[in-house]
Amino acid sequence: MSSGLAFPMVSMVAPTVAFPPPPPPVDAQALPHTGMLHTHGMGSHLSAHAGDAAQQLVHQAGDAALQALGSLSGVLLVGRAALLTTRALAAAAVRAGEEQRCLERQQALAATAAEQWRDAAFAAVRLNARRRALEARVARAAAGGGPGEAPPHPDLPPPLEPVGEQLGNLRQQLARYEKDLSRAEKQHAAREQQRLGAELRLDEDDDAWQDALRASRRRALDRFSEEHTAEAEERRMPQTAGRSPRPGLDAAEVRAAGAEILGGLDPYAVSEAAELAAGAVRHAVRRAAEDPRRARIHLNEARKYVRDANKDARLTREAQERAALHYDFLVYETPEGAEDLAPAPKAVELLRRTLDDAVPLTRDELELVERAVEERRCALETIYVRDQCATAVEELARRFGGPTEAGRPEGQAIRLDWTPAGWEPDHWLRATVADGELRVAAMYRDGPERTPEQRALDDARCAQTPERLAELQAIIKDMGLDIEFQVRTEGALPGIPGEGAVSLDDLDRGSTAPSPDTRGAGPLHKTVDGAERRREHR
């Protein structure tokens, strides 16, 4: 036979792909006696589903802004974001903001529609994770009791839902949401600072000390807000270490240095660290007059306590935001009528505990969660690749003519039969997508023993197959999939065209975009998700 084997991999997620409903079961009694389900005249369906890849290969910024994010593309982007670092997500958010500014300045964008959508979707994922983590911190603070009133619930809009949104609208939502979220985070951080107030006192009543401490805390709160922006996270803004005390400090200078050190505590630092740091400052103040050298040693101890406490608080926040990101991805349910995803109850339970009780995951628990996230992402990519390969076969038939049939005869495997123009009535190509493999084989209609003339025609069709495979490969690559066919030539396979198939019209995978002109066919070049980009020009 003449056949091709490939293992398609997603290099760039096309933005407008929706979840396909499973094909209906095949009613053998309803099949025509020929076994063929011709789909001539289905150009409108193919155009709505696949679009014209040749015309849409390069997307202008305005076209990208009018696209709506499909449900399958949206959740797959969330899954990809769940496996990235905070810095990589922040870098995507920075690019999304710059892309919006380019549009406002009417400047050309270097990114394709798929890249623009990826950046915007990653920015939304990052904001949603920060939002859920903030709500969890507020809930823990309210449940913890303590002096004063319970912290108010942050005034935030619902989580961002990019699916169904146009890119231009989503970018505007991202900008507004960033401001609202940053304001709420700063307000709650200020309340968290207050819980440290009782620990940050000297033994004597000193108004100057309290004034200096309040000023230092305001500066620390401003730094906290600045370091949580996408731009700062992309740069990984270093933590403020503070200046070492100079020799010969007197008591007033020791108090001022101590206030600066203690005021720099992260708003979410634990009380035990605050008490250790405050105790070191008290010792420094007491020793300032009689032993300046010992006072400097105590101040350095306080600085170390604060530095370690701030690092722990930052790592805890990042772990909780990452847990929120994983949680949102694992609790996602596919739309009604689409293929279900395997649940991950143990991983979800661990993530819920981390958010509700601030209990960090152990190494084994983290591996369990990351394995569940990776498995779900792989399952989504399988669905995505299957749908995109089916779409590519449809596009191939649309470009070069011939009837097309599709079926799912073996569980979740997708099988498509396409009869290229001039191959009728006894030869066709059969594409099967299963277990991450795409197989395409030349077929002939099964029957009595082949005559020499028929075998010669079989060989001719096999010789034409590599050309068709090259055309299919080009279309699939244009759709953002990495694919290379391994071609073997050993003769055609027997079969029945369209066996166990249903009409592609009846599949009703539906249009994944408002119109053919807004369907994304894929990028001109491939891009690695994250801060580092790799381009492959065609």
Disulfide bonds with the S-S distance in Angstrom:
none
